[in-house]
Amino acid sequence: MRRAFITGISGFAGPYLAACLRQSGFDVTGLSSGAEKREHPISLEGVRMHSLDIRDRVGLRTVLDAEKPDFVFHLAALSHVPTSLDHPDATFDVNVTGTLNLLEAVRLIKKTARVVFVSSGNVYGHVDSGETGFTELSPVYSTSPYACSKIMGEHLVRCYVEDFGLQAVIARPFNHTGAGQPASFAASGFARQIAAGVLKGGPVHLQTGRLDPRRDISDVRDVVRAYALLGERGIPGQIYNVCSGTMRQMSEVVATLADLARIPVTAELDPSKIREREIMRSGGDIAKIRDELGWAPTIPFRTTAKELLEYWVERCSASSGQ
C-alpha cells in the first residue's frame, strides 16, 4: 500500500486531502503542531497522527524515518495574510524554516518520495490579473510576509529539485472554501454571520470590506483532488495554478449565501476593513494543469456555498444550545 504523509493535516484542507487519498487506497499519516486542532466536519479517525511542530528539525526527521512515505504533501503553514502582517517573524519561521526542514528530511531519509509543496496564488501580489487570470509565468511580487514566505518556499523547492534531485512539485492554490474553514476568511465569515441570522429568523446586516473586487474561489474538495493528482503526475520543479479559472465579485458570494438562507441580508462598508492595496481582479489560468494532467474543477460554487452555510448553521445551533 502506498504511504502518504501530510503536514498540517488538522488544518482546513488537511482532512479533506486525507479523505481523498484514503479513498484512493493510500495509507495516510499526518503531522500537526497541536495549535491547529479544532472542530472539523471531516474526521481523521483511523489516521496516524504525530503531534510535532514543523520547526522541530530533529523530531521531523525522526517521524519521517519511521514513516518513510512515498508521497509528502506539505500543507503546514501560517496562511492568514493579516496574521502574517502582525507576526512576520513567526510566519517566516514556520513557512520558510519549516519548509527547509521538510525538504532536507526528505533528502536525507527518502529522496525518492514525491513531494507537493502548497504555495499560494497570493504570490502574484497586488496586481490586476486581467480577465484571463495569472499564468504560472506571470511575475510574482512580495506584498506581505505570507506571500514572501511562499515565494521563498518555492525557491527552496526548486533548489532541492535542481541540486539534489528531489521529486517535488509546486501547487499555487487560489481562494478556496468549504465546511470547516475558519471564519477569519471572507466567505466563511459571511456564512457564519448569515447562519446566525437564520437561527434568529431575522435579517442580517454585515459590516464588510469592499465587495466589488472579483476573486477566483474554488471548493476545497476540488483543490485537494488537484494536490493528489500533482503528487501522482506533476512534473518535478514545475508550478501549477490550482483554481476555478473564473472570477466572481465578493458581493455575489454574499448574495448567494443570502439567497440560500432565505432571509434579508444587507451589507455596509466598514472603513476599517478597506485594504490599502485592493486588487479589483485576482484570478488564475488553469490551462497548464488542465492540459497536462486533465484536472478541472467539478463542484459548482452554489453547492459549496450551500454546504458552507449548513455547516455554520449547525455550528451556531450547537453553540447556542438550540
C-alpha positions as CSV (number, residue, x, y, z in Angstrom):
1,M,0.0,0.0,0.0
2,R,1.3,3.4,-0.9
3,R,2.0,5.7,2.0
4,A,1.2,9.4,2.2
5,F,2.4,11.9,4.8
6,I,0.5,15.3,5.2
7,T,2.0,18.2,7.2
8,G,-0.7,20.5,8.7
9,I,-3.2,17.7,8.5
10,S,-5.5,19.1,11.1
11,G,-5.8,22.5,9.3
12,F,-8.7,23.4,6.9
13,A,-7.6,21.4,3.8
14,G,-5.7,18.6,5.5
15,P,-8.7,16.4,6.5
16,Y,-10.1,16.8,3.0
17,L,-6.9,15.7,1.4
18,A,-6.6,12.8,3.8
19,A,-10.1,11.6,2.9
20,C,-9.3,12.0,-0.8
21,L,-6.1,9.9,-0.5
22,R,-7.7,7.2,1.6
23,Q,-10.5,6.8,-0.9
24,S,-7.7,6.1,-3.5
25,G,-6.2,3.4,-1.3
26,F,-3.4,5.3,0.4
27,D,-2.2,4.7,3.9
28,V,-2.2,8.2,5.4
29,T,-0.1,9.7,8.2
30,G,-0.4,13.2,9.4
31,L,1.6,15.8,11.3
32,S,0.0,18.6,13.3
33,S,1.5,21.2,15.7
34,G,-1.4,20.9,18.0
35,A,-2.1,24.6,17.6
36,E,-4.3,23.7,14.5
37,K,-6.6,21.4,16.5
38,R,-10.2,22.4,16.1
39,E,-13.6,21.1,15.1
40,H,-13.7,19.9,11.5
41,P,-16.5,18.2,9.6
42,I,-14.1,15.6,8.1
43,S,-13.0,13.0,10.6
44,L,-9.4,12.0,10.9
45,E,-10.3,8.8,12.8
46,G,-8.0,6.0,11.7
47,V,-5.2,8.3,10.5
48,R,-1.9,8.0,12.4
49,M,-1.1,11.4,13.9
50,H,2.2,12.9,15.0
51,S,2.0,16.0,17.3
52,L,5.0,17.9,16.2
53,D,6.0,21.5,15.2
54,I,7.4,21.6,11.6
55,R,10.2,23.8,13.1
56,D,11.4,20.8,15.1
57,R,14.1,19.6,12.7
58,V,15.2,16.6,14.7
59,G,11.7,15.5,15.5
60,L,10.6,15.8,11.9
61,R,13.5,13.6,10.7
62,T,12.6,11.0,13.4
63,V,9.0,10.9,12.2
64,L,9.8,10.7,8.5
65,D,12.4,8.0,9.2
66,A,9.7,6.0,11.0
67,E,7.1,6.5,8.3
68,K,9.2,6.6,5.1
69,P,6.3,7.9,3.0
70,D,6.1,7.5,-0.8
71,F,4.2,10.9,-1.0
72,V,4.6,14.0,1.1
73,F,2.1,16.8,1.0
74,H,3.3,20.0,2.7
75,L,0.3,22.0,3.8
76,A,1.7,23.2,7.2
77,A,1.9,27.0,7.2
78,L,0.7,30.2,8.8
79,S,-1.7,31.1,6.0
80,H,-3.7,34.2,7.1
81,V,-2.3,37.3,5.5
82,P,-3.4,39.8,8.2
83,T,-1.8,37.5,10.8
84,S,1.5,37.5,8.8
85,L,1.5,41.3,9.0
86,D,1.1,41.1,12.8
87,H,3.6,38.3,13.2
88,P,6.2,38.3,10.3
89,D,8.8,36.5,12.4
90,A,6.6,33.5,13.2
91,T,5.4,33.5,9.5
92,F,8.9,33.2,8.2
93,D,9.9,30.7,10.9
94,V,7.1,28.3,10.1
95,N,6.7,28.8,6.4
96,V,10.3,29.1,5.3
97,T,12.3,27.3,8.0
98,G,9.7,24.6,8.3
99,T,9.8,24.0,4.5
100,L,13.6,23.8,4.6
101,N,13.4,21.3,7.5
102,L,10.9,19.1,5.5
103,L,12.9,19.2,2.2
104,E,16.1,18.3,4.0
105,A,14.5,15.5,5.9
106,V,13.1,14.0,2.7
107,R,16.5,14.4,1.0
108,L,18.2,12.5,3.9
109,I,15.6,9.9,4.6
110,K,13.7,9.0,1.4
111,K,14.9,11.0,-1.6
112,T,12.5,9.1,-4.0
113,A,9.4,10.4,-2.2
114,R,7.1,12.6,-4.3
115,V,6.6,16.0,-2.6
116,V,3.8,18.5,-3.2
117,F,4.6,22.0,-1.8
118,V,1.5,24.0,-1.3
119,S,2.3,27.6,-2.2
120,S,-0.4,30.3,-2.9
121,G,-1.9,32.4,-5.5
122,N,-1.0,35.3,-3.2
123,V,2.5,35.2,-4.7
124,Y,1.2,37.1,-7.8
125,G,0.8,40.2,-5.5
126,H,-1.4,43.2,-5.6
127,V,-1.6,43.3,-9.4
128,D,-4.7,43.1,-11.5
129,S,-4.9,39.7,-13.2
130,G,-6.9,40.8,-16.1
131,E,-9.9,38.8,-17.4
132,T,-7.8,35.7,-18.3
133,G,-6.1,35.4,-14.9
134,F,-2.5,34.9,-13.9
135,T,-0.5,32.1,-15.6
136,E,2.4,30.3,-13.9
137,L,4.8,32.5,-15.9
138,S,3.3,35.8,-14.5
139,P,5.7,37.8,-12.3
140,V,5.5,37.3,-8.6
141,Y,5.5,40.1,-6.0
142,S,6.2,40.0,-2.3
143,T,3.4,42.2,-0.9
144,S,3.0,40.6,2.5
145,P,5.2,38.4,4.8
146,Y,2.9,35.5,3.9
147,A,3.4,36.0,0.1
148,C,7.1,36.5,0.6
149,S,7.4,33.3,2.7
150,K,5.7,31.3,0.0
151,I,8.0,32.7,-2.8
152,M,11.0,31.8,-0.6
153,G,9.5,28.3,-0.1
154,E,9.1,27.9,-3.9
155,H,12.8,28.8,-4.4
156,L,13.8,26.2,-1.8
157,V,11.8,23.6,-3.6
158,R,13.4,24.4,-6.9
159,C,16.8,24.3,-5.3
160,Y,16.2,20.8,-3.9
161,V,14.9,19.6,-7.3
162,E,17.7,21.0,-9.3
163,D,20.6,20.5,-6.9
164,F,19.5,17.3,-5.1
165,G,17.1,15.6,-7.5
166,L,14.0,15.7,-5.2
167,Q,10.7,14.8,-6.9
168,A,8.9,18.0,-5.7
169,V,6.1,19.9,-7.4
170,I,4.7,23.3,-6.6
171,A,0.9,24.0,-6.3
172,R,-0.4,27.5,-6.3
173,P,-3.9,27.4,-4.9
174,F,-6.1,30.5,-5.2
175,N,-9.0,31.2,-2.8
176,H,-10.9,28.1,-1.7
177,T,-13.6,27.5,0.8
178,G,-15.9,24.8,2.3
179,A,-17.2,23.5,5.5
180,G,-14.6,23.7,8.3
181,Q,-12.9,26.9,7.0
182,P,-12.1,29.4,9.8
183,A,-14.4,32.4,9.9
184,S,-11.4,34.7,9.5
185,F,-11.6,34.0,5.8
186,A,-14.2,36.1,3.9
187,A,-16.6,33.5,2.5
188,S,-16.7,31.5,5.7
189,G,-17.0,34.7,7.8
190,F,-20.0,35.8,5.8
191,A,-21.6,32.3,6.1
192,R,-21.2,32.3,9.9
193,Q,-22.9,35.7,10.3
194,I,-25.8,34.7,8.0
195,A,-26.2,31.4,9.7
196,A,-26.7,33.2,13.0
197,G,-29.4,35.2,11.3
198,V,-31.1,32.0,10.0
199,L,-31.3,30.7,13.6
200,K,-32.8,34.0,14.8
201,G,-35.2,34.1,11.9
202,G,-34.3,37.7,11.2
203,P,-32.4,40.0,8.8
204,V,-28.6,40.2,8.9
205,H,-26.6,43.3,8.5
206,L,-22.9,42.7,7.5
207,Q,-20.0,45.0,8.1
208,T,-17.6,44.2,5.3
209,G,-14.7,45.4,3.3
210,R,-15.2,46.2,-0.4
211,L,-17.5,43.7,-2.2
212,D,-16.8,44.8,-5.8
213,P,-13.4,43.1,-6.2
214,R,-13.5,39.8,-8.1
215,R,-11.9,36.7,-6.8
216,D,-11.3,33.1,-8.0
217,I,-12.9,30.8,-5.5
218,S,-12.9,27.0,-5.6
219,D,-14.3,24.2,-3.5
220,V,-11.7,22.8,-1.1
221,R,-12.6,19.2,-2.4
222,D,-11.6,20.2,-5.9
223,V,-8.4,21.7,-4.7
224,V,-7.2,18.6,-2.7
225,R,-8.1,16.4,-5.7
226,A,-5.6,18.6,-7.6
227,Y,-3.0,18.1,-4.9
228,A,-3.4,14.3,-5.1
229,L,-3.0,14.4,-8.9
230,L,0.1,16.6,-8.7
231,G,1.6,14.1,-6.2
232,E,1.0,11.3,-8.8
233,R,1.9,13.0,-12.0
234,G,3.1,16.6,-11.6
235,I,6.5,17.3,-13.2
236,P,9.2,18.0,-10.6
237,G,10.2,21.6,-10.3
238,Q,7.1,22.8,-12.1
239,I,4.5,25.2,-10.8
240,Y,0.7,24.6,-11.3
241,N,-2.1,27.0,-10.6
242,V,-5.0,25.4,-8.7
243,C,-8.1,27.4,-9.1
244,S,-11.5,27.6,-10.8
245,G,-10.4,29.7,-13.8
246,T,-13.3,32.1,-13.2
247,M,-13.8,35.1,-11.0
248,R,-16.9,36.4,-9.1
249,Q,-17.5,39.6,-7.2
250,M,-17.5,39.2,-3.4
251,S,-21.0,40.8,-3.5
252,E,-22.1,37.6,-5.4
253,V,-20.7,35.5,-2.6
254,V,-22.9,37.4,-0.1
255,A,-25.9,37.3,-2.4
256,T,-25.6,33.6,-3.0
257,L,-25.5,32.9,0.8
258,A,-28.4,35.2,1.4
259,D,-30.5,33.5,-1.3
260,L,-29.7,30.1,0.2
261,A,-30.6,31.4,3.7
262,R,-33.8,33.0,2.5
263,I,-33.5,35.9,4.9
264,P,-32.8,39.6,4.1
265,V,-29.1,40.4,4.1
266,T,-27.6,43.9,3.8
267,A,-24.0,44.9,3.8
268,E,-22.3,48.2,4.8
269,L,-18.7,49.2,4.0
270,D,-16.6,49.2,7.2
271,P,-13.7,51.7,6.6
272,S,-11.5,49.7,9.0
273,K,-11.8,46.7,6.6
274,I,-10.7,48.5,3.5
275,R,-7.4,47.2,2.3
276,E,-4.7,49.8,1.4
277,R,-3.8,47.9,-1.8
278,E,-7.0,46.4,-3.0
279,I,-6.9,44.2,-6.2
280,M,-10.0,44.5,-8.3
281,R,-9.4,41.3,-10.2
282,S,-7.4,38.3,-9.0
283,G,-7.9,35.1,-11.0
284,G,-5.9,32.2,-12.2
285,D,-5.5,30.4,-15.6
286,I,-5.9,26.7,-15.2
287,A,-4.7,25.7,-18.7
288,K,-1.5,24.1,-17.6
289,I,-2.9,21.7,-15.0
290,R,-5.9,21.0,-17.3
291,D,-3.9,20.3,-20.4
292,E,-1.0,18.4,-18.7
293,L,-2.9,16.4,-16.1
294,G,-6.6,16.6,-17.1
295,W,-7.7,18.3,-13.9
296,A,-10.6,20.8,-13.8
297,P,-13.0,21.9,-11.0
298,T,-16.3,20.0,-10.8
299,I,-18.2,21.4,-7.9
300,P,-20.5,24.4,-8.6
301,F,-20.0,27.5,-6.3
302,R,-23.6,27.4,-5.2
303,T,-23.1,23.8,-3.9
304,T,-20.0,24.9,-2.0
305,A,-21.9,27.9,-0.5
306,K,-24.9,25.8,0.5
307,E,-22.7,23.3,2.4
308,L,-20.7,26.1,4.0
309,L,-23.9,27.8,5.2
310,E,-25.3,24.5,6.5
311,Y,-22.0,23.9,8.4
312,W,-22.2,27.2,10.1
313,V,-26.0,26.8,10.9
314,E,-25.1,23.5,12.6
315,R,-22.2,25.0,14.5
316,C,-24.1,28.1,15.6
317,S,-27.0,26.0,16.7
318,A,-24.8,23.7,18.7
319,S,-23.0,26.6,20.4
320,S,-26.4,28.3,21.3
321,G,-27.9,25.1,22.5
322,Q,-30.8,25.2,20.0
